[in-house]
């Protein structure tokens, strides 16, 4: 404050302020800026709902009303009242006393007056306007009648004491709110400080002429009003950014809630499907068991029905076992305890054996299953059983959704860094809206219990988890062609340690094992 005081006095005495374009109508500028600042301060109070900003608003209103009254009365009475009121023979200035009382109430806010004003905002504004107008008229009366309440030196002392008290109150307010690290609070207090500076600069002994004192007072006063406008401008920017962040957070939360709802719906649908998938084969097995039990007294009749329904029992048992295994394995993936047995494996023979075995399977119903490769021998590091499971799942899906005499192609291609495995069919395909989510858990294109093919909605999710553990990639090729084309990319790498080389996966005669796996995987067809 002291530095600003010195700069202001030097500027007033050395700069030709009266010739500045901006200052030619300084009163008009203050009229406009002051009115806007009053609106801003009231708006600021309503934004924060803070009683301190309400008291600040009363201060601004008092200063602005005093400014309007002094200019209006000076024009009517044709006197330089504003300058004269601050000379030694003038009065103390009741407006500054009123604002000092307001500042005291603002700093020491735990009082009944503050609470009353805060509860009756409009009444408080009306009260401060009336008191300020009364104070200005009292000053004018004392000035015109040359009434000397106290001796001139005593007036100086009283004014300085009021200024000192006001200054201490402002420092306390700045200290109190600056600790909140709120920029807008601080700028608002600075604006009040500047207005206080405009009051203490009104000392005729500091200037070469009174016009410079008058102009400086008006300039500093307009800067004080401008401060609150800038404060609201910064507040709008801050509020805008906070609203943007809040809106972004709301969008994120909404997306999270929508995702949770979608997952919950899929989970509910999944459990309904699982119940159906388990109940259907279980009912078949139970009905068959009851039939056999009813025929148990007649050996020939029992053997007749047993031979007739043996495959039914086996198929539905395999179907239940497959579903339970998938649920167990996907739970293992969730908790991170699914174990992979990585070995160097000749993958061409592995996939070819699976594909040709399925081609010979009776449930393919004449579908043309073809295997093709650009390399006869390819050895990579993988878990052979898991890769078999992946190919079996993709082929079982292809068989399910491809009509009789349709075509299914399994193609293996060697590249420098990857082995590309493609499973393509010309069946009904997958709708575009499901292509991005087809590997998500519980997702099914047809969720009804009367769908043409059975399924739990976890097969492709399990397939993706297995491929991910191989550091590979699987995706559904986006194409307008009929059917579906799944592409698997596996790293073209080998285990190099001696233990792995000695335990390489050997492709032997595994026809019986492969047959059992096919029976299990195709049990729901």
C-alpha positions as CSV (number, residue, x, y, z in Angstrom):
1,X,0.0,0.0,0.0
2,X,2.9,2.4,0.9
3,X,4.5,1.8,-2.5
4,X,1.3,2.4,-4.4
5,X,0.8,5.6,-2.4
6,X,4.3,6.9,-3.4
7,X,3.8,6.0,-7.0
8,X,0.4,7.7,-7.1
9,X,1.7,11.0,-5.7
10,X,4.7,11.1,-8.0
11,X,2.5,10.3,-11.0
12,X,-0.1,12.9,-10.1
13,X,2.6,15.7,-9.8
14,X,4.7,14.8,-12.8
15,X,2.2,13.5,-15.5
16,X,-0.1,15.8,-17.4
17,X,-3.2,13.7,-16.6
18,X,-5.7,16.3,-17.6
19,X,-4.8,16.1,-21.3
20,X,-5.2,12.3,-21.5
21,X,-8.1,11.2,-23.8
22,X,-9.3,8.6,-21.3
23,X,-9.4,11.2,-18.5
24,X,-11.3,13.9,-20.3
25,X,-14.5,12.3,-19.2
26,X,-13.3,10.4,-16.1
27,X,-16.6,11.0,-14.3
28,X,-18.5,9.4,-17.2
29,X,-16.1,6.4,-17.1
30,X,-16.7,5.9,-13.3
31,X,-20.5,6.2,-13.8
32,X,-20.4,3.2,-16.2
33,X,-17.6,1.1,-14.6
34,X,-19.0,1.7,-11.1
35,X,-22.5,0.6,-12.1
36,X,-21.1,-2.5,-13.8
37,X,-19.0,-3.3,-10.7
38,X,-22.0,-3.0,-8.4
39,X,-23.8,-5.5,-10.6
40,X,-20.7,-7.8,-10.6
41,X,-20.2,-7.6,-6.8
42,X,-23.9,-8.6,-6.2
43,X,-23.6,-11.3,-8.8
44,X,-20.5,-12.5,-7.2
45,X,-22.3,-12.7,-3.9
46,X,-25.1,-14.8,-5.4
47,X,-22.5,-17.1,-7.0
48,X,-20.6,-17.9,-3.8
49,X,-23.5,-17.3,-1.3
50,X,-20.8,-15.8,1.0
51,X,-21.8,-13.1,3.5
52,X,-18.4,-11.4,3.1
53,X,-19.2,-10.7,-0.5
54,X,-22.5,-9.2,0.6
55,X,-20.7,-6.8,2.9
56,X,-18.3,-6.1,0.0
57,X,-21.3,-5.3,-2.1
58,X,-22.5,-2.8,0.5
59,X,-19.1,-1.2,0.5
60,X,-19.2,-0.8,-3.3
61,X,-22.7,0.5,-3.2
62,X,-21.7,3.1,-0.5
63,X,-18.7,4.3,-2.5
64,X,-20.7,4.6,-5.7
65,X,-23.6,6.4,-4.1
66,X,-21.2,8.8,-2.4
67,X,-19.6,9.4,-5.8
68,X,-22.9,10.1,-7.5
69,X,-24.1,12.4,-4.7
70,X,-20.9,14.5,-4.5
71,X,-20.9,15.0,-8.3
72,X,-24.6,15.7,-8.4
73,X,-24.6,18.1,-5.5
74,X,-21.4,19.8,-6.7
75,X,-23.0,20.5,-10.0
76,X,-26.2,21.8,-8.5
77,X,-24.5,24.0,-5.9
78,X,-21.7,25.0,-8.3
79,X,-19.0,24.3,-5.9
80,X,-15.9,22.0,-5.8
81,X,-17.4,20.1,-2.9
82,X,-15.4,16.9,-3.3
83,X,-12.1,18.8,-3.1
84,X,-13.3,21.1,-0.4
85,X,-14.6,18.4,1.8
86,X,-11.1,17.1,2.3
87,X,-9.4,20.4,3.3
88,X,-8.5,21.3,6.8
89,X,-11.6,23.4,7.4
90,X,-14.0,20.7,6.1
91,X,-15.8,17.9,7.9
92,X,-14.5,14.4,8.6
93,X,-16.4,12.5,5.9
94,X,-19.2,10.3,7.2
95,X,-19.1,8.0,4.2
96,X,-15.7,6.7,5.1
97,X,-16.8,6.2,8.7
98,X,-19.8,4.1,7.5
99,X,-17.5,1.9,5.3
100,X,-15.0,1.5,8.1
101,X,-17.9,0.2,10.3
102,X,-18.9,-2.2,7.5
103,X,-15.3,-3.5,7.3
104,X,-15.2,-4.1,11.0
105,X,-18.4,-6.1,10.8
106,X,-16.9,-8.1,7.9
107,X,-13.7,-9.0,9.8
108,X,-15.4,-9.7,13.1
109,X,-18.4,-11.4,11.6
110,X,-19.8,-13.2,14.7
111,X,-22.3,-10.6,15.6
112,X,-26.1,-10.0,15.4
113,X,-25.9,-7.1,13.0
114,X,-24.1,-9.1,10.4
115,X,-26.5,-12.0,10.6
116,X,-29.5,-9.6,10.4
117,X,-28.1,-7.8,7.3
118,X,-27.3,-11.2,5.7
119,X,-30.8,-12.4,6.3
120,X,-32.4,-9.2,5.0
121,X,-30.2,-8.4,2.0
122,X,-32.5,-5.9,0.3
123,X,-33.2,-4.1,3.5
124,X,-29.4,-3.9,4.1
125,X,-28.8,-2.3,0.7
126,X,-31.6,0.2,1.2
127,X,-30.2,1.1,4.6
128,X,-26.6,1.6,3.4
129,X,-27.9,3.9,0.5
130,X,-29.9,6.0,2.9
131,X,-27.1,6.3,5.4
132,X,-24.6,7.2,2.7
133,X,-26.8,9.9,1.2
134,X,-27.5,11.3,4.7
135,X,-23.7,11.4,5.4
136,X,-23.0,13.2,2.1
137,X,-25.7,15.8,2.8
138,X,-24.4,16.3,6.3
139,X,-20.9,16.9,4.9
140,X,-22.3,19.3,2.4
141,X,-24.2,21.2,5.1
142,X,-21.1,21.5,7.3
143,X,-19.1,22.6,4.3
144,X,-21.6,25.3,3.2
145,X,-22.2,26.7,6.6
146,X,-18.5,26.6,7.5
147,X,-19.3,24.8,10.7
148,X,-16.2,23.7,12.5
149,X,-17.0,20.7,14.7
150,X,-13.4,20.3,16.0
151,X,-10.2,22.2,15.4
152,X,-8.4,21.7,12.1
153,X,-5.5,19.7,13.5
154,X,-7.9,17.4,15.3
155,X,-9.7,16.7,12.0
156,X,-6.4,15.5,10.6
157,X,-5.8,13.3,13.6
158,X,-9.3,11.8,13.4
159,X,-9.0,11.2,9.6
160,X,-5.7,9.5,10.0
161,X,-7.0,7.3,12.8
162,X,-10.0,6.3,10.6
163,X,-7.6,5.6,7.7
164,X,-5.3,3.6,9.9
165,X,-8.2,1.5,11.3
166,X,-9.5,0.9,7.8
167,X,-6.0,0.0,6.6
168,X,-5.6,-2.5,9.5
169,X,-9.0,-4.0,8.8
170,X,-8.1,-4.4,5.1
171,X,-4.8,-6.1,6.0
172,X,-6.6,-8.5,8.3
173,X,-9.1,-9.4,5.6
174,X,-6.4,-9.9,3.0
175,X,-4.4,-12.1,5.4
176,X,-7.5,-14.0,6.4
177,X,-8.6,-14.8,2.9
178,X,-5.3,-15.1,1.1
179,X,-4.7,-18.2,3.2
180,X,-7.6,-19.7,1.3
181,X,-5.4,-19.4,-1.8
182,X,-8.4,-18.1,-3.7
183,X,-7.3,-15.7,-6.4
184,X,-10.7,-14.0,-6.8
185,X,-10.9,-13.3,-3.1
186,X,-7.5,-11.6,-3.2
187,X,-8.2,-9.5,-6.3
188,X,-11.5,-8.3,-4.7
189,X,-9.6,-7.2,-1.6
190,X,-7.0,-5.4,-3.7
191,X,-9.9,-3.5,-5.3
192,X,-11.1,-2.4,-1.9
193,X,-7.5,-1.4,-1.0
194,X,-7.3,0.7,-4.2
195,X,-10.5,2.5,-3.3
196,X,-9.1,3.1,0.2
197,X,-6.0,4.5,-1.4
198,X,-8.2,7.0,-3.4
199,X,-9.4,8.3,0.0
200,X,-6.1,8.7,1.7
201,X,-4.6,10.4,-1.3
202,X,-7.0,13.3,-0.8
203,X,-4.6,15.6,0.9
204,X,-4.1,19.0,-0.7
205,X,-0.6,19.4,0.7
206,X,0.7,16.6,-1.5
207,X,-0.1,18.2,-4.9
208,X,0.9,21.2,-6.9
209,X,-2.8,22.0,-7.6
210,X,-6.2,20.6,-6.6
211,X,-7.1,19.5,-10.1
212,X,-4.4,16.9,-10.1
213,X,-5.6,15.6,-6.7
214,X,-9.2,15.5,-8.1
215,X,-8.1,13.6,-11.3
216,X,-5.9,11.1,-9.4
217,X,-8.8,10.4,-7.0
218,X,-11.1,9.6,-9.9
219,X,-8.5,7.5,-11.7
220,X,-7.8,5.4,-8.6
221,X,-11.5,5.1,-7.8
222,X,-12.2,3.9,-11.4
223,X,-9.4,1.3,-11.0
224,X,-11.0,0.0,-7.8
225,X,-14.3,-0.4,-9.6
226,X,-12.5,-2.0,-12.6
227,X,-10.9,-4.6,-10.2
228,X,-14.2,-6.1,-9.2
229,X,-15.2,-6.4,-12.9
230,X,-11.9,-8.2,-13.7
231,X,-12.5,-10.4,-10.7
232,X,-15.9,-11.5,-12.0
233,X,-14.3,-12.0,-15.4
234,X,-11.7,-14.4,-13.9
235,X,-14.5,-16.0,-11.9
236,X,-16.5,-16.7,-15.1
237,X,-13.4,-18.3,-16.6
238,X,-12.8,-20.4,-13.5
239,X,-16.4,-21.4,-13.3
240,X,-16.4,-22.3,-17.0
241,X,-13.3,-24.5,-16.6
242,X,-14.8,-26.1,-13.4
243,X,-18.1,-26.7,-15.3
244,X,-16.1,-28.3,-18.2
245,X,-14.3,-30.5,-15.7
246,X,-17.6,-31.3,-14.0
247,X,-19.3,-32.0,-17.3
248,X,-16.4,-34.3,-18.3
249,X,-16.6,-36.0,-14.9
250,X,-20.4,-36.4,-15.3
251,X,-19.9,-37.9,-18.8
252,X,-17.2,-40.3,-17.4
253,X,-19.4,-41.3,-14.6
254,X,-22.4,-41.7,-16.9
255,X,-20.4,-43.8,-19.2
256,X,-19.2,-45.9,-16.3
257,X,-22.8,-46.3,-15.0
258,X,-24.0,-47.2,-18.5
259,X,-21.1,-49.7,-18.8
260,X,-22.0,-51.2,-15.4
261,X,-25.7,-51.4,-16.4
262,X,-24.7,-53.1,-19.7
263,X,-22.4,-55.5,-17.9
264,X,-25.1,-56.3,-15.4
265,X,-27.7,-56.9,-18.1
266,X,-25.2,-59.2,-19.9
267,X,-24.4,-60.9,-16.7
268,X,-28.1,-61.5,-16.0
269,X,-28.6,-62.7,-19.5
270,X,-25.5,-64.9,-19.1
271,X,-26.8,-66.6,-15.9
272,X,-30.2,-67.1,-17.6
273,X,-28.4,-68.7,-20.5
274,X,-26.2,-70.8,-18.2
275,X,-29.2,-72.0,-16.4
276,X,-30.8,-72.9,-19.7
277,X,-27.6,-74.5,-21.0
278,X,-27.3,-76.7,-17.9
279,X,-31.0,-77.5,-17.5
280,X,-31.5,-78.7,-21.0
281,X,-28.9,-81.5,-21.1
282,X,-29.6,-82.3,-17.4
283,X,-33.3,-82.8,-18.2
284,X,-32.5,-85.0,-21.2
285,X,-30.1,-87.2,-19.0
286,X,-32.7,-87.4,-16.2
287,X,-35.5,-88.4,-18.6
288,X,-33.3,-91.0,-20.3
289,X,-32.2,-92.3,-16.8
290,X,-35.9,-92.6,-15.8
291,X,-36.7,-94.5,-19.0
292,X,-33.8,-96.9,-18.4
293,X,-34.8,-97.4,-14.8
294,X,-38.3,-98.2,-15.9
295,X,-36.9,-100.9,-18.2
296,X,-34.4,-102.3,-15.8
297,X,-36.5,-105.4,-15.0
298,X,-36.4,-106.5,-18.6
299,X,-32.8,-107.0,-19.8
300,X,-33.6,-107.0,-23.5
301,X,-35.8,-104.0,-23.2
302,X,-33.1,-102.2,-21.2
303,X,-30.3,-102.9,-23.7
304,X,-32.6,-101.8,-26.5
305,X,-33.2,-98.4,-25.0
306,X,-29.6,-98.1,-23.7
307,X,-28.2,-98.6,-27.2
308,X,-30.8,-96.1,-28.6
309,X,-30.0,-93.3,-26.1
310,X,-26.3,-94.0,-25.3
311,X,-25.1,-91.3,-27.7
312,X,-27.7,-88.9,-26.2
313,X,-26.4,-89.4,-22.7
314,X,-22.8,-89.1,-23.8
315,X,-23.4,-85.9,-25.9
316,X,-25.3,-84.1,-23.2
317,X,-22.8,-85.1,-20.5
318,X,-20.0,-83.7,-22.7
319,X,-22.1,-80.6,-23.2
320,X,-22.4,-80.0,-19.5
321,X,-18.7,-80.8,-18.9
322,X,-17.7,-78.3,-21.6
323,X,-19.8,-75.6,-20.1
324,X,-18.5,-76.2,-16.6
325,X,-14.9,-76.3,-17.8
326,X,-15.4,-73.0,-19.6
327,X,-16.8,-71.4,-16.5
328,X,-14.0,-72.7,-14.4
329,X,-11.3,-71.6,-16.9
330,X,-12.8,-68.1,-17.3
331,X,-12.8,-67.8,-13.5
332,X,-9.1,-68.8,-13.5
333,X,-8.4,-66.1,-16.0
334,X,-10.1,-63.5,-13.8
335,X,-8.0,-64.4,-10.8
336,X,-4.8,-64.9,-12.9
337,X,-4.2,-68.5,-12.1
338,X,-4.8,-70.1,-15.6
339,X,-1.7,-72.1,-16.3
340,X,-0.1,-72.3,-19.7
341,X,2.3,-75.1,-20.8
342,X,4.6,-73.4,-23.3
343,X,6.7,-75.6,-25.5
344,X,8.1,-75.6,-29.0
345,X,5.4,-77.1,-31.2
346,X,5.0,-77.9,-34.9
347,X,1.9,-75.9,-35.4
348,X,1.0,-76.9,-39.0
349,X,0.4,-80.5,-38.1
350,X,-1.4,-79.5,-35.0
351,X,-4.0,-77.4,-36.8
352,X,-4.2,-79.6,-39.8
353,X,-5.0,-82.7,-37.7
354,X,-7.8,-80.8,-35.8
355,X,-9.2,-79.4,-39.1
356,X,-9.2,-82.7,-41.0
357,X,-10.7,-84.6,-38.0
358,X,-13.6,-82.1,-37.9
359,X,-14.0,-82.5,-41.6
360,X,-14.6,-86.2,-41.1
361,X,-17.0,-85.6,-38.2
362,X,-20.5,-86.7,-38.9
363,X,-22.1,-83.5,-37.5
364,X,-20.5,-81.3,-40.2
365,X,-23.4,-82.4,-42.5
366,X,-21.6,-82.1,-45.8
367,X,-19.9,-78.7,-45.1
368,X,-16.7,-78.3,-47.0
369,X,-13.9,-77.8,-44.5
370,X,-10.6,-77.0,-46.2
371,X,-7.1,-76.5,-44.7
372,X,-4.4,-74.5,-46.5
373,X,-0.9,-73.4,-45.7
374,X,2.0,-71.7,-47.4
375,X,4.6,-73.6,-45.4
376,X,4.6,-77.3,-44.5
377,X,6.6,-77.1,-41.3
378,X,6.4,-74.2,-38.8
379,X,7.6,-74.6,-35.3
380,X,6.7,-71.9,-32.7
381,X,6.4,-71.6,-28.9
382,X,2.9,-72.2,-27.8
383,X,0.6,-74.2,-25.5
384,X,-0.6,-76.9,-27.9
385,X,-3.7,-77.9,-25.9
386,X,-4.8,-74.3,-25.7
387,X,-4.3,-73.6,-29.4
388,X,-6.3,-76.8,-30.2
389,X,-9.1,-75.4,-28.0
390,X,-9.0,-72.1,-29.8
391,X,-9.3,-73.7,-33.3
392,X,-12.0,-76.1,-32.1
393,X,-14.1,-73.2,-30.7
394,X,-13.7,-71.2,-33.9
395,X,-14.5,-74.2,-36.1
396,X,-17.5,-75.2,-34.0
397,X,-18.9,-71.7,-34.3
398,X,-18.3,-71.8,-38.1
399,X,-20.1,-75.2,-38.3
400,X,-23.0,-73.8,-36.2
401,X,-23.6,-70.8,-38.4
402,X,-22.9,-72.2,-41.8
403,X,-25.6,-74.0,-43.8
404,X,-25.2,-77.5,-45.2
405,X,-22.8,-77.7,-48.2
406,X,-21.3,-74.4,-47.0
407,X,-17.6,-73.7,-47.1
408,X,-15.2,-73.3,-44.1
409,X,-11.5,-72.4,-44.8
410,X,-8.7,-72.8,-42.3
411,X,-5.6,-71.1,-43.6
412,X,-2.1,-70.9,-42.0
413,X,0.5,-68.4,-43.2
414,X,4.0,-67.8,-42.1
415,X,5.3,-64.2,-41.9
416,X,8.6,-62.9,-40.5
417,X,7.3,-62.0,-37.1
418,X,4.0,-63.7,-36.9
419,X,2.1,-66.8,-37.8
420,X,-1.3,-65.9,-39.2
421,X,-4.2,-68.4,-38.7
422,X,-7.5,-67.6,-40.5
423,X,-10.8,-69.3,-40.0
424,X,-13.3,-68.2,-42.6
425,X,-16.9,-69.4,-43.4
426,X,-19.6,-68.3,-45.8
427,X,-22.4,-68.6,-43.2
428,X,-24.9,-66.1,-41.8
429,X,-22.1,-63.8,-40.5
430,X,-22.1,-61.5,-37.6
431,X,-24.1,-58.2,-37.6
432,X,-22.0,-55.0,-37.7
433,X,-23.3,-53.8,-34.3
434,X,-21.9,-56.9,-32.6
435,X,-18.5,-57.1,-34.4
436,X,-16.7,-54.8,-31.9
437,X,-18.0,-56.6,-28.9
438,X,-18.0,-60.2,-30.1
439,X,-15.0,-61.0,-27.8
440,X,-16.5,-59.5,-24.7
441,X,-17.8,-61.9,-22.1
442,X,-21.5,-62.8,-22.1
443,X,-22.1,-61.3,-25.6
444,X,-24.4,-63.2,-27.8
445,X,-26.0,-62.2,-31.1
446,X,-29.2,-64.2,-30.4
447,X,-30.0,-64.0,-26.7
448,X,-33.4,-65.8,-26.9
449,X,-33.9,-69.3,-25.5
450,X,-35.4,-70.3,-28.9
451,X,-32.3,-69.6,-30.9
452,X,-31.3,-72.1,-33.5
453,X,-27.9,-72.9,-32.0
454,X,-26.9,-73.2,-28.4
455,X,-24.1,-71.3,-26.6
456,X,-23.2,-69.6,-23.4
457,X,-21.5,-66.4,-24.7
458,X,-18.1,-67.1,-23.1
459,X,-16.4,-69.2,-25.8
460,X,-14.9,-66.3,-27.8
461,X,-14.0,-64.4,-24.6
462,X,-12.1,-67.5,-23.5
463,X,-10.4,-67.8,-26.9
464,X,-9.2,-64.1,-26.7
465,X,-7.8,-64.7,-23.2
466,X,-5.8,-67.7,-24.5
467,X,-4.5,-65.8,-27.5
468,X,-3.6,-62.8,-25.3
469,X,-1.5,-65.1,-23.0
470,X,0.5,-66.0,-26.2
471,X,1.2,-62.3,-26.7
472,X,-0.9,-62.7,-29.8
473,X,-3.9,-61.0,-31.3
474,X,-7.3,-62.1,-32.5
475,X,-9.9,-60.0,-34.4
476,X,-12.9,-60.3,-36.6
477,X,-12.1,-59.0,-40.0
478,X,-14.5,-56.2,-40.9
479,X,-15.9,-57.0,-44.3
480,X,-19.1,-56.7,-46.3
481,X,-18.7,-60.2,-47.6
482,X,-21.0,-63.0,-46.4
483,X,-19.9,-65.1,-43.5
484,X,-17.3,-64.3,-40.8
485,X,-13.5,-64.3,-40.9
486,X,-11.5,-64.6,-37.7
487,X,-7.8,-63.8,-37.8
488,X,-5.2,-65.0,-35.2
489,X,-1.7,-63.6,-35.0
490,X,0.8,-65.6,-33.0
491,X,4.4,-64.5,-32.4
492,X,6.9,-66.5,-34.6
493,X,9.3,-67.3,-31.8
494,X,10.9,-70.3,-30.2
495,X,12.0,-71.2,-26.7
496,X,15.8,-71.4,-26.7
497,X,16.7,-72.9,-23.3
498,X,17.8,-76.5,-23.2
499,X,15.0,-77.7,-21.0
500,X,12.4,-76.4,-23.5
501,X,14.2,-77.9,-26.4
502,X,14.2,-81.3,-24.7
503,X,10.5,-81.1,-24.0
504,X,9.2,-80.0,-27.4
505,X,5.7,-81.0,-28.1
506,X,5.5,-84.0,-30.3
507,X,2.7,-84.6,-32.7
508,X,1.9,-88.3,-32.5
509,X,-1.1,-90.4,-33.2
510,X,-3.7,-88.6,-31.1
511,X,-6.8,-89.5,-33.1
512,X,-8.6,-90.8,-30.0
513,X,-7.8,-87.7,-27.9
514,X,-8.8,-85.4,-30.7
515,X,-12.0,-87.3,-31.2
516,X,-12.9,-86.8,-27.5
517,X,-12.2,-83.1,-27.7
518,X,-14.3,-82.7,-30.8
519,X,-17.2,-84.6,-29.2
520,X,-16.9,-82.3,-26.2
521,X,-16.7,-79.0,-28.3
522,X,-19.4,-80.0,-30.7
523,X,-21.7,-81.4,-28.0
524,X,-24.1,-78.4,-28.4
525,X,-24.6,-78.7,-32.1
